[in-house]
Amino acid sequence: MKTTLKAQAEAMLRAANLYCTEARVAIVRTLLQTSQPLTQDQIASKVGHRYDKVTIYRTLASLLEAGLVHKAFTGTRSWQFELGRHCSEHQCHPHFTCTQCGSTHCLTDLEPPLTQGPYHGFVIQRQQVHFEGLCPECV
């Protein structure tokens, strides 16, 4: 039997010990349907403007705190959000942003080596890698 996106979203929320509110389910479903990070405005557009900006902001904050969603390092000024299922506690999967069209892609199959230990007194807690160049559509 094929699992629906709603059922997947609800299972993920329960696994993170979060209540399955309508807004949380809608946002997690939206993030399940995309292969790239989304801004808060893009999420609002995809959930059909059923929720105001404050509800979306607070919902994303609760999902971030639970570790279900994280902020993607994409080199842009606005935060972009995605499910944290392809990341570990210490390393986020790399992202690629096209310098021509501006699209951002998750490179979940690419695993750069994790930087180890302190470096000149810095304690590295999390590593994020971002690449820029031309995507296949713009080459």
N, C-alpha and C positions, 0 to 999 in steps of 0.2 A: 504494500500500500504506500503510495506516494505521500510524503508529508507536505502540508501546505506551508507557505511562508509564514502565515499567522501562527501555526503550530510551532514552527521552528523558532520564531521570535519569542513566543511564550515560554518554550523550553529553555531558551538561553537566559531569559529574565529570571525564571525560577532557579536555574543553576547558579545565578549570581545573587540569589536571595533577595530579589526585588519583586515588588507587587507588579502584576500584569495590568497596568493602567492602559487606557485606550491610547494615550499619547506615547507611552513607552513602546507599546506594541507597534504602532504606526511608524515610529522612527527606526526601530530595529528592523522592521520589514523593509523599509526604504533602503537602509544600509545593506541588507542582505541582497537586494536587487541590483546593486551597483558594483562595479569592479574598480571604482576609483573613489578617492576621498571627496566629500561634499562640504560646502560651506553651510552655515546655518540658513542662509537665504535659499540655497538650492534644496535643502531638506524641507523647508517650509513650502516651497513650490511643489515638491513631489508628494507631500502629504495633503495637498489640495487646500492649503490655507485654512484648514479646520482649526488650527491652534494659533494663538497670538505668539509674538516673538518671545515674550516672557516665559510662556509655557514651554516653548521649544528650548529656550536657554536653560531653564531649570531642569528639564528632562535630560538634556545632554549632560548637564553638570552631575546629575545623579548616576547616569550611565558611565561617565568618566570616573567618578569616585568608586564605583563598583568594579572598574577595570574591564567592563564589557565593551566600551568604546574608548578610543583614544584620539588625541590630536595628531594629525599627520604632519610631519616635517616636510613641507613642500617648497620652502623658500619664498612664499608669498606673504603679504601683510595680513591677510585674513586667515583665521583658523579654518582648517578643514578637518572633518571628522570621518572616522571609519571604524569598523568593528576591529577589535584587537585580537582576533583569532589567529592571525599570521605573525604575531609578535610574541617575544618572550619578555620577561620582566626587565631584562637588561639590554635588549636590542629590538628595535623596530625594523620591519622589512624595509628595504630601500624603495624610494620613489623616484620617478623620472618625470620631469616637466619639459615639454616641448617649448623651445624658445621662439618658435614661429606661431603656432596656433594656441599655445598656452594650456593645452590639455595635460593633466597629471595622470600618471599610470602607476599602479602598484607592481613592483617587481618581486612577487612573493617567492619565485623560484631561485632568486639570486641571494646567496648568503655570504656577505663579506665577512672576513675574519673579525672576531670580536677583539677590540683593544683590551689588553690585560693590565692590571695593576696600576698603582699610582704613577703618574708622569710628572716629574718636576714638582711634586707637592700637590698636584691635582688628584682628587679622588673621583674617578669616572664611575658614574652611577647608571647611565643609560647612553646607548650609542644609537644615533640616527644618521642615515646616509641619504643624500639627495643628489641625483644626477640631472644634468641639463644637456640638451642637444636637440636633434630633430627626431620626431616620431616617424614610424613607417609611413603614415599618411602624408607627411610633409617632405619626405626625402625625394 
